[in-house]
Amino acid sequence: MISKFHRVSACLVAAVLCWSFNVSSKTLSLSSSLTEWFLSDLNGDECQPFSPDKKIKVSDIPATQKMVWDAWKAANIAFEEEKLNPLRPITMADNGVWPIPSSLEEDAEMKYYWGSKGKKPDNGYPLFLYLHGSGEPAQEWQIGLYLAKMFEDSPSAYFVPRIPRTGEYYRWWQKGKQYAWEKLLRQALVSDEIDPDRIYFFGISEGGYGSQRLASFYADYLAAAGPMAGGEPLANAPVENCRNIAFSLRTGDRDYGFYRDKLTRYTKEAFDSLQRIHPDDYIHNVELIPGMGHQIDYRLTTPWLAGYKRNPYPTDVSWEDFEMDGIHRTGFYNLQVIERPDSSKRTRYEMSIHDNVVTISVDNVEYRTIETDSEWGIPLKFERSYSPATSGIFKVYLNNDLVELTRPVKVVVNGKLMFSGKLKCTLDNMVESCREYHDPRRIFPASVNVDISAK
């Protein structure tokens, strides 16, 4: 799921549903109960699985997915929280504010602009999240609004936040801000205003660092990402996670501050290397612009990003499960982690699905720093080693875009056959995957639970 804070282990309402004698009444009662269940989940109430034994026919999957998503939307509307402002033209400069929970950050709130450009497409607006630089926040925020209006990417919707505060080590990727990005994704996706397959994160300077980290952390929600005038050490933003999105990074070749030029070069080398192995999977435009320092032409990025759409069901997935400010994602594409193999280490998941065989390798990851700068002590370059995980529990969600549900499926993990047979499609799979991802494209009818330590 999008990572939750104060999350309860399971959430549901009563197992017994009130059924009427006709189909429409049954559907209405089920939908109402499901809305209550989702609302209980949003409120952090404890309950039990919704309907673990209710099977779904393959022919009924689309209608059931719609019912689940509609119930999720209704629960979000009923949930008491600060909502996104109604989406209006960005020229009206509508702004709002979201308080950050004090458990994540004391006395902090995120102000934002939220607006659109052009006529809404049939599938909804492409959504751009823009992260500003580290100058005076009020001024940087105004510059962000100006750029959002100026960039040639219409039709589009923009979320332009102002960083809640400043400080020596205060960043866009820390957990208080993660709360805001996850709230943005959840609310935008239920708004009917946004195309769920055209979401883009980008930023400049400090926002470039932030958007590069967020691109790796939240890649499964993104069509593309575009940090500018940045460059992160790759331990903070593993390139492998960007396997199925388009990635742009543009930095001046004389932008020497904090080794931005060198780190951009290392990012390009990593993407180039992976693209040679997987030519279609690592689309990227990483460029060191000759003769330029920290100021570059920012206008080229969003039109490039807008040319790409997300594939929500890639059959080849690479995921290095890393923490960001102490927080791990619990899901990525169609994988959901129930119990991490080693709480002290990162985990790498490599999944490939072909001819109804799901093959996954799960490895513990060890990093070794091989280059550190002499002035700041910043680790710049790394080597990694891998060892097969011997424990851990995770779930693989599946649908007809990944396998043929009417045929037997095999799941092989670290060379061991973990499942073979016909998959059971259930309402509970749809409910739990909706709860995990909050994504209309990822309401999965089937799943396989994997315990790596099972004999």
SVG drawing of the C-alpha trace seen along z (x, -y; Angstrom):
<svg xmlns="http://www.w3.org/2000/svg" viewBox="-36 -36 75 65">
<polyline fill="none" stroke="black" stroke-width="0.4" points="0.0,0.0 1.0,-3.6 2.9,-3.5 0.6,-4.4 1.5,-5.9 -0.3,-4.4 -1.5,-1.6 -3.5,1.2 -2.7,4.8 -6.1,5.6 -9.3,3.7 -12.8,4.8 -16.4,4.8 -18.8,7.6 -18.5,10.8 -22.2,11.1 -23.7,8.9 -27.4,8.0 -28.6,9.7 -32.0,8.9 -33.9,11.1 -33.0,9.3 -29.6,8.7 -29.7,4.9 -30.5,4.9 -27.7,7.3 -25.3,5.1 -26.4,2.0 -26.1,3.6 -22.7,5.0 -21.5,1.7 -22.8,-0.1 -21.1,2.4 -17.9,2.0 -17.9,-1.7 -18.3,-1.4 -15.4,1.0 -13.1,-1.4 -14.2,-4.3 -13.3,-2.2 -9.9,-1.5 -9.3,-5.2 -10.2,-6.0 -7.8,-3.4 -10.4,-1.2 -9.6,2.5 -11.8,5.1 -11.6,8.4 -11.3,9.3 -14.2,8.2 -15.3,11.2 -12.5,13.7 -14.5,16.5 -16.7,14.7 -15.6,15.9 -15.9,13.8 -16.4,15.2 -13.9,14.0 -16.7,12.5 -17.8,10.5 -14.4,9.0 -14.9,5.6 -18.2,4.9 -16.9,5.9 -13.8,3.8 -16.0,0.8 -18.1,1.5 -15.0,1.7 -13.6,-1.5 -16.9,-3.3 -17.1,-2.2 -13.5,-3.4 -14.4,-6.8 -17.5,-7.1 -15.5,-6.3 -12.9,-9.0 -15.6,-11.6 -17.1,-10.7 -13.7,-10.7 -13.1,-13.8 -9.9,-15.4 -8.7,-18.5 -9.7,-17.9 -8.0,-19.1 -9.6,-22.3 -11.9,-21.9 -9.8,-21.9 -10.0,-25.3 -7.8,-27.0 -4.3,-27.7 -4.6,-31.3 -6.9,-31.8 -4.1,-30.7 -6.2,-28.8 -4.3,-27.7 -4.9,-25.4 -3.2,-24.1 -2.7,-20.7 -1.5,-20.4 1.2,-17.7 0.4,-15.3 2.3,-16.3 3.5,-12.7 5.4,-13.2 6.5,-16.8 5.8,-19.4 3.9,-22.6 4.1,-22.1 1.7,-22.6 2.0,-22.4 0.6,-25.2 -0.1,-24.4 -1.4,-25.7 -3.7,-23.4 -4.9,-24.2 -5.4,-23.1 -4.5,-24.2 -6.5,-23.5 -9.5,-21.4 -9.8,-18.2 -9.1,-15.1 -11.6,-12.2 -9.3,-10.2 -8.6,-13.1 -5.8,-15.6 -2.1,-14.6 -0.9,-15.5 2.4,-17.3 3.9,-17.5 6.5,-20.3 9.1,-20.6 10.8,-24.0 14.4,-24.8 16.0,-25.7 15.7,-29.5 13.4,-31.6 10.2,-29.5 7.6,-32.2 9.6,-33.3 10.4,-29.8 6.7,-29.0 5.7,-31.9 8.4,-31.0 6.8,-27.5 3.4,-28.9 4.9,-31.0 6.7,-28.0 3.5,-25.9 1.6,-28.5 4.5,-28.9 5.5,-25.4 4.1,-24.1 2.4,-20.9 -1.3,-21.8 -3.7,-20.1 -2.4,-19.4 -3.1,-19.8 -0.5,-21.1 0.1,-20.6 2.7,-23.1 3.6,-22.8 5.5,-25.2 8.0,-23.4 6.6,-23.6 9.8,-25.0 13.5,-25.3 16.6,-24.0 20.0,-22.6 18.7,-19.1 15.1,-19.6 14.1,-17.8 11.1,-17.0 11.4,-13.3 11.1,-13.2 8.2,-11.4 6.1,-14.5 6.2,-15.2 5.6,-11.6 2.3,-12.0 1.4,-14.8 2.4,-13.0 0.4,-9.9 -2.6,-12.1 -2.2,-13.9 -2.1,-10.6 -5.1,-9.2 -7.3,-12.2 -6.3,-13.0 -7.1,-9.4 -10.6,-9.5 -11.3,-13.0 -12.3,-11.9 -10.1,-14.8 -6.8,-13.0 -5.6,-10.3 -4.1,-7.6 -1.7,-6.6 -0.3,-10.1 1.3,-11.3 4.7,-13.0 7.0,-14.2 9.7,-16.8 11.6,-19.6 14.6,-21.9 17.7,-22.0 16.6,-20.9 13.4,-19.8 15.6,-17.9 17.1,-15.9 13.6,-15.3 12.0,-14.3 14.8,-11.8 14.3,-10.1 10.5,-10.2 10.8,-8.8 12.5,-5.7 10.3,-5.3 6.9,-5.8 7.8,-4.7 4.7,-2.4 2.4,-5.4 4.4,-7.4 4.5,-7.6 7.7,-9.6 9.9,-11.8 12.1,-14.8 14.6,-16.1 16.6,-19.1 19.9,-20.7 20.2,-17.9 21.9,-14.6 21.4,-12.1 23.8,-9.5 22.2,-6.3 21.9,-4.6 19.2,-7.2 17.4,-6.5 18.1,-3.1 17.9,-3.3 16.5,0.2 13.1,-0.9 12.6,-3.2 12.5,-0.2 9.1,-0.9 8.9,-4.7 10.5,-7.4 13.2,-9.3 14.8,-12.7 17.7,-14.4 19.2,-17.5 22.1,-19.2 24.8,-21.7 28.2,-20.1 29.7,-23.0 27.2,-22.5 29.9,-21.5 28.0,-22.3 27.4,-19.2 28.8,-17.1 25.7,-17.6 27.7,-17.1 29.4,-13.9 26.2,-12.4 24.3,-13.1 27.1,-11.4 26.8,-8.3 23.1,-8.3 23.5,-8.3 26.0,-5.5 23.6,-3.4 20.7,-4.0 22.8,-3.3 24.1,-0.1 20.6,1.2 19.2,0.1 21.9,2.2 20.5,5.3 16.8,4.3 16.6,2.1 12.8,1.4 12.6,1.0 14.8,-1.9 13.7,-4.9 15.8,-7.9 17.2,-11.2 20.0,-12.0 22.0,-15.0 25.0,-17.0 24.4,-20.3 27.7,-21.7 28.9,-25.0 26.1,-25.4 26.2,-25.8 23.2,-25.6 20.9,-27.7 19.6,-25.7 16.7,-25.9 13.9,-24.3 11.3,-24.4 12.2,-21.2 11.4,-18.7 7.6,-18.7 6.8,-18.4 9.2,-15.4 7.6,-13.8 4.1,-14.3 4.8,-12.0 4.8,-9.0 2.0,-6.9 2.3,-4.5 2.0,-0.7 0.4,0.3 0.9,4.0 4.5,4.6 5.5,8.2 9.1,7.5 9.6,5.6 12.7,4.6 12.3,3.3 14.9,2.5 12.9,2.0 14.7,-0.9 13.7,-3.1 13.1,-6.8 13.4,-8.6 12.8,-5.4 9.7,-4.4 9.5,-1.4 6.8,-1.0 4.7,2.0 3.8,2.5 5.2,1.9 3.3,2.6 1.6,6.0 3.8,7.0 2.9,6.5 5.3,7.2 3.7,8.8 7.0,9.5 10.4,8.2 13.1,10.8 15.6,8.9 14.5,5.7 18.1,4.5 18.7,4.8 17.2,3.7 15.5,6.3 15.7,6.7 12.7,8.3 13.1,9.3 9.9,10.5 9.3,11.8 5.9,13.2 5.8,15.2 3.4,17.8 1.5,18.0 4.7,18.6 5.6,16.0 9.3,16.1 10.6,14.0 14.0,13.8 14.2,12.2 17.6,11.1 19.1,9.3 21.1,6.3 24.4,5.1 26.0,1.7 29.6,0.8 30.8,-2.8 33.6,-3.0 33.9,-6.8 33.4,-9.5 34.0,-13.2 36.8,-14.7 35.0,-18.0 31.5,-17.0 31.9,-13.3 29.1,-12.5 29.1,-8.9 29.1,-9.3 29.5,-5.8 28.7,-2.3 29.0,1.4 26.2,3.9 26.3,7.5 23.3,9.9 22.4,13.0 19.2,15.1 16.6,14.3 15.7,17.3 12.7,15.7 10.0,13.2 6.4,13.2 4.9,11.4 1.8,11.5 1.8,11.5 -1.4,9.9 -2.5,11.1 -5.0,10.2 -5.8,11.0 -3.2,8.4 -0.4,10.4 -1.6,14.0 -4.6,15.9 -6.8,16.4 -8.6,19.3 -5.4,21.3 -3.2,22.8 -0.5,20.5 2.9,21.3 4.8,19.1 8.5,19.9 10.5,18.0 14.3,18.3 14.1,21.4 11.4,23.1 7.9,23.9 5.6,22.1 2.3,22.4 0.8,24.4 -2.8,24.5 -5.9,22.4 -6.1,19.1 -9.2,18.3 -10.7,14.8 -12.2,13.3 -13.8,10.0 -11.3,9.9 -8.4,9.7 -10.0,6.7 -10.7,5.0 -7.3,5.7 -5.4,4.5 -7.5,1.4 -6.7,0.8 -3.0,1.4 -2.5,-0.8 -5.5,-3.2 -5.3,-2.9 -8.2,-2.3 -5.8,-0.4 -4.7,2.0 -7.8,3.7 -6.6,7.2 -8.9,10.3 -6.4,12.9 -3.3,13.4 -0.7,15.9 0.8,15.7 4.5,16.6 6.4,17.6 10.0,17.8 10.9,20.0 8.3,22.6 9.7,26.1"/>
</svg>
